[in-house]
Amino acid sequence: MKQVDRYLLRHFMRILGLTLMACIGIYLLVDFFEKASDFIEHKASASQYLAYLLNSIPLIALQVAPLVILMSMVLTLGGLGRSNEITALRACGLSLWRIVRPLVLAVVVISAAYLLINEFISPLNTRQLTRLLDYQLQGRPEPSLNSDKIWYRDDNRIIHVAHALPEKQLLQGISVYELGNDFLLHQRLQIPELYYRNGHWQAQTLKSHSFDQNFGDLESTIQLTNQTIDLGRAPADFIRDAEQRGLKSAIDLWHSSQKLSAEGFDSTRLDVDLQTRLAAPFTCLIMAFLGVPFSLSRGRGSSIALGIGLSLAVGVGYFLLQSIALAFGYSGALPPFVAGWAANLIFLLLGVYLLLRTRE
């Protein structure tokens, strides 16, 4: 590696490290103060505080990585431009691509690490945080079965939900197993869909299977219509379950989507989450690419504060655009692929346009 490349990489990695630590620190501080009351109220131990910090840092790093890369690229090239080092390198015959090449290669390596962390490490951190914040501190019952579907116990009933869509107030593929004091199955309800209306779950059709209370043999099966079902939960109670499925790895999301489609359920939300997960590592590359024309077009008189403010504005714009695309994707207005990749494509085109306007 040439000396110029090593110099540029040292400069970039130093700014990247400082920016990443600052963003993680601010994010972690704000997030911790929001949850501090839960830790204090439940008298959390030192190990629980440490577990919260260790499991939160990788997740926060993934969320702020694109903004950190954009900000680091802008500050690195902007600083070199203010000190006339870019001009000196250009006078030595180095093209713009030759100057930014080591920085782009470094971002490629960071994007690969992002993909590995997002696929294998972040699901583990998410499960640990859920277990700590929801089950250990708040005392919620931890699910007894770990699968793609939802299982929970309500008094003498075991309830199984194949697919929950809390934003639509809809549950699909519900089975309710009613047990007696002897733990024998007395009744089983099979419900294709439940809608939450006027504070109650409503089933248009269901099948009720009755079993012998002594031997457990099937006695009768009847078809019922327009029934009110008490599940012991409201739609908001299924949001956490939906979030957990949405934070699985890309492979798990793909398998879950295939299972739901094969069973005849709506897999749109999982398909959108899958495309978003696949597009996430490329966001880092696009932000690095976008940072080149932003930093070089501002000239020598630009300040560090302007670079930081510009990066934050771009980051907010990307977040808003992605949120809108995801909302359209979840509602079915956009195909899952378009919803997951729309923000990346638009900002990539913006970067190409700005780069073409930047004079060599």
C-alpha positions in Angstrom: 0.0 0.0 0.0 1.4 3.4 -1.0 2.2 6.0 1.6 -0.6 8.3 0.3 -3.2 5.5 0.8 -2.0 4.8 4.4 -2.1 8.5 5.2 -5.7 8.9 3.8 -6.8 5.7 5.6 -5.4 6.8 8.9 -7.1 10.2 8.6 -10.4 8.6 7.7 -10.3 5.8 10.3 -9.5 8.3 13.1 -12.4 10.5 12.2 -14.6 7.4 11.7 -13.7 6.1 15.2 -14.3 9.4 16.9 -17.6 10.0 15.1 -18.8 6.4 15.8 -18.0 6.7 19.5 -19.7 10.1 19.7 -22.9 8.9 18.0 -23.1 5.7 20.1 -22.5 7.6 23.3 -25.2 10.2 22.6 -27.7 7.5 21.4 -26.9 5.2 24.4 -27.2 8.1 26.9 -30.6 9.2 25.6 -31.9 5.6 25.4 -30.6 4.7 28.9 -32.3 7.7 30.5 -35.6 6.6 28.9 -35.2 3.2 30.5 -33.6 4.2 33.8 -36.8 4.2 35.7 -37.3 0.5 34.9 -33.8 -0.4 36.1 -34.3 1.6 39.3 -37.8 0.5 40.0 -36.9 -3.2 39.7 -33.5 -2.8 41.5 -31.4 -4.1 38.6 -28.1 -5.6 39.5 -24.7 -4.5 38.1 -24.6 -7.5 35.8 -28.0 -6.4 34.3 -26.7 -2.9 33.7 -23.6 -4.3 32.0 -25.7 -6.7 29.9 -27.8 -3.8 28.7 -24.7 -1.9 27.6 -23.0 -4.8 25.9 -26.0 -5.8 24.0 -27.1 -2.3 23.0 -23.8 -1.1 21.5 -23.8 -3.5 18.4 -27.4 -2.6 17.6 -26.8 1.1 18.0 -23.7 0.9 15.8 -25.7 -0.7 13.0 -28.3 2.0 13.2 -25.9 4.9 13.1 -23.3 3.3 10.7 -24.6 4.9 7.5 -24.8 8.4 9.0 -21.3 7.9 10.6 -19.8 6.9 7.3 -21.3 9.9 5.5 -20.2 12.3 8.2 -16.7 10.8 8.3 -16.3 11.0 4.5 -17.5 14.6 4.4 -15.2 15.6 7.3 -12.2 13.7 5.9 -12.3 15.1 2.4 -13.5 18.5 3.6 -10.6 18.8 6.0 -8.2 17.7 3.2 -9.7 20.3 0.9 -9.4 23.1 3.5 -5.7 22.4 4.0 -5.1 22.3 0.2 -4.0 18.6 0.4 -6.6 17.6 -2.2 -5.1 20.3 -4.5 -1.6 19.0 -3.9 -2.6 15.4 -4.6 -4.3 16.5 -7.8 -1.2 18.5 -8.8 0.8 15.2 -8.5 -1.4 13.6 -11.1 -3.8 11.7 -8.9 -7.4 11.6 -10.2 -10.4 12.1 -7.9 -11.1 8.4 -8.0 -7.5 7.5 -7.1 -7.7 9.8 -4.0 -11.0 8.4 -2.7 -10.3 4.7 -3.7 -8.7 3.7 -0.3 -11.6 5.3 1.5 -14.2 3.5 -0.6 -12.4 0.1 -0.2 -12.4 0.7 3.6 -16.2 1.3 3.4 -16.6 -2.0 1.4 -14.9 -3.8 4.3 -17.1 -2.0 6.8 -20.2 -2.9 4.8 -19.2 -6.6 4.8 -18.7 -6.5 8.6 -22.1 -4.7 8.8 -23.7 -7.6 6.9 -22.1 -10.3 9.2 -23.1 -8.4 12.4 -26.6 -7.8 11.1 -27.0 -11.4 10.1 -25.5 -13.3 13.0 -24.8 -11.0 16.0 -27.7 -8.5 16.2 -30.4 -11.2 16.5 -28.6 -12.6 19.6 -28.3 -9.1 21.1 -32.0 -8.4 20.4 -33.1 -11.6 22.2 -30.9 -10.8 25.2 -32.2 -7.2 25.4 -35.8 -8.5 25.1 -35.2 -11.1 27.8 -33.7 -8.4 30.1 -36.1 -5.5 29.5 -39.4 -7.4 29.1 -39.0 -10.5 31.1 -36.4 -10.0 33.9 -37.2 -6.3 34.7 -40.9 -6.0 33.9 -41.8 -9.6 34.9 -43.7 -10.5 31.8 -43.9 -14.3 31.2 -41.3 -15.5 28.8 -42.6 -17.6 25.9 -42.3 -21.3 26.7 -41.8 -22.2 23.0 -39.4 -20.6 20.6 -40.7 -20.8 17.1 -41.8 -18.7 14.2 -45.3 -18.6 15.7 -46.7 -17.2 18.9 -47.5 -19.5 21.9 -48.7 -18.3 25.3 -50.7 -19.5 28.2 -53.8 -17.7 29.6 -55.1 -19.4 32.8 -56.2 -23.0 31.7 -55.8 -22.2 28.0 -52.8 -22.5 25.6 -53.2 -20.2 22.6 -51.3 -20.4 19.4 -51.2 -17.7 16.7 -49.7 -18.5 13.4 -49.4 -14.9 12.2 -50.0 -11.5 13.9 -50.7 -8.2 12.1 -51.2 -5.8 15.0 -51.1 -2.7 12.8 -54.2 -4.2 11.0 -55.7 -5.5 14.2 -55.7 -8.9 12.6 -54.6 -12.4 13.7 -54.4 -15.4 11.4 -54.3 -19.1 12.1 -55.4 -19.2 15.8 -55.8 -22.3 17.9 -57.2 -22.2 21.4 -56.6 -25.3 23.6 -58.7 -25.4 26.7 -57.4 -27.7 29.4 -59.0 -29.1 32.6 -57.5 -29.3 36.0 -56.2 -32.7 35.1 -54.3 -31.1 32.1 -56.4 -33.1 29.7 -57.7 -31.4 26.5 -61.4 -30.5 26.8 -61.9 -28.3 23.8 -60.0 -26.9 20.8 -61.0 -23.9 18.8 -59.7 -23.5 15.2 -60.1 -19.9 14.0 -58.9 -18.9 10.5 -58.9 -15.1 11.3 -59.7 -12.8 14.2 -60.5 -9.1 13.8 -60.3 -6.6 16.7 -63.6 -4.6 16.7 -65.0 -2.5 19.6 -62.6 -3.8 22.1 -63.2 -7.5 21.3 -61.8 -10.2 19.0 -64.4 -11.2 16.4 -64.4 -14.5 14.4 -66.5 -14.8 11.4 -66.2 -18.6 11.3 -64.5 -21.2 13.6 -64.5 -24.9 14.4 -65.1 -26.1 17.9 -63.8 -29.6 18.8 -65.0 -31.2 22.0 -63.1 -34.0 23.7 -64.1 -36.6 26.3 -63.1 -35.3 29.8 -62.0 -38.8 31.0 -60.1 -40.3 28.0 -59.5 -37.3 25.7 -61.2 -38.8 22.7 -62.8 -36.5 20.1 -66.6 -36.4 20.7 -67.9 -33.7 18.4 -67.0 -31.0 15.9 -69.3 -28.0 15.2 -69.0 -25.0 12.9 -69.8 -21.6 14.5 -70.2 -18.1 12.9 -69.8 -14.5 14.3 -68.3 -15.4 17.6 -66.6 -13.2 20.2 -63.3 -14.7 21.5 -61.4 -13.6 24.6 -57.7 -14.1 24.0 -56.5 -12.1 27.1 -54.5 -9.8 24.8 -55.2 -6.7 22.8 -53.5 -5.9 19.4 -50.8 -3.8 21.1 -49.7 -6.9 23.1 -48.7 -8.6 19.8 -46.5 -5.7 18.7 -43.5 -7.1 20.6 -43.9 -10.5 19.0 -44.1 -8.9 15.6 -41.0 -6.9 16.3 -39.1 -10.0 17.4 -39.9 -11.7 14.1 -38.9 -8.6 12.2 -35.4 -8.6 13.8 -34.5 -12.1 12.7 -31.7 -12.7 10.3 -32.3 -12.6 6.6 -32.2 -16.4 6.3 -34.8 -16.7 9.1 -37.0 -14.1 7.5 -36.9 -15.9 4.2 -37.8 -19.2 5.8 -40.7 -17.6 7.8 -42.0 -15.9 4.6 -41.9 -19.2 2.7 -43.8 -21.0 5.6 -46.5 -18.3 5.8 -47.0 -18.2 2.0 -47.3 -22.0 1.9 -49.9 -21.9 4.7 -51.9 -19.3 2.8 -51.1 -16.3 5.1 -50.1 -12.8 4.2 -46.3 -12.6 4.2 -46.0 -9.0 2.9 -44.5 -7.6 6.0 -41.8 -10.3 6.3 -41.0 -9.8 2.6 -40.5 -6.1 3.1 -38.4 -6.7 6.2 -36.3 -9.2 4.2 -35.6 -6.7 1.4 -34.8 -4.0 3.9 -32.4 -6.3 5.7 -30.6 -7.1 2.4 -30.4 -3.4 1.4 -29.0 -2.2 4.7 -25.3 -3.0 4.1 -25.4 -1.2 0.7 -26.6 2.0 2.5 -23.1 2.4 3.9 -21.6 2.3 0.4 -24.2 4.8 -1.0 -23.6 7.2 1.9 -19.8 7.0 1.3 -20.4 7.7 -2.4 -22.8 10.5 -1.6 -20.2 12.1 0.7 -17.6 12.6 -2.1 -19.4 15.3 -4.1 -20.8 16.9 -0.9 -17.4 17.4 0.6 -15.6 18.5 -2.6 -18.2 21.0 -3.7 -18.2 23.0 -0.5 -14.8 24.6 -1.1 -12.1 25.8 1.3 -14.3 28.2 3.2 -16.6 25.6 4.6 -16.6 24.8 8.3 -16.8 21.5 10.3 -20.1 22.5 11.7 -21.5 22.9 8.2 -20.3 19.4 7.3 -21.9 17.9 10.3 -25.1 19.7 9.8 -25.2 18.7 6.1 -24.6 15.1 7.0 -27.4 15.1 9.6 -29.8 16.7 7.1 -29.0 13.9 4.6 -29.4 11.3 7.2 -32.8 12.6 8.3 -33.9 12.8 4.7 -32.9 9.2 4.1 -34.7 8.1 7.2 -37.9 9.9 6.2 -37.8 8.5 2.7 -37.1 5.0 3.9 -40.0 5.2 6.5 -42.4 6.3 3.8 -41.3 3.5 1.5 -41.7 0.9 4.2 -45.1 2.2 5.1 -46.2 1.9 1.5 -44.6 -1.6 1.4 -46.4 -2.8 4.5 -49.7 -1.6 3.2 -49.2 -3.4 -0.1 -49.0 -0.2 -2.2 -45.4 -1.0 -3.2 -43.9 -4.3 -4.0 -41.5 -5.5 -1.2 -38.4 -5.2 -3.4 -39.2 -1.6 -4.3 -40.1 -0.7 -0.7 -36.8 -2.1 0.6 -34.5 -0.6 -2.0 -36.3 2.6 -3.0 -34.3 4.9 -0.6 -31.0 3.4 -1.6 -31.7 3.8 -5.3 -32.9 7.4 -5.0 -29.9 8.5 -2.9 -27.6 6.6 -5.3 -29.0 8.6 -8.3 -28.6 11.8 -6.2 -24.9 11.0 -5.6 -24.3 10.3 -9.3 -26.0 13.6 -10.2 -23.9 15.6 -7.7 -20.7 13.8 -8.7 -21.2 14.6 -12.4 -21.7 18.3 -11.4 -18.4 18.3 -9.4 -15.6 19.5 -11.5 -12.5 17.3 -11.7 
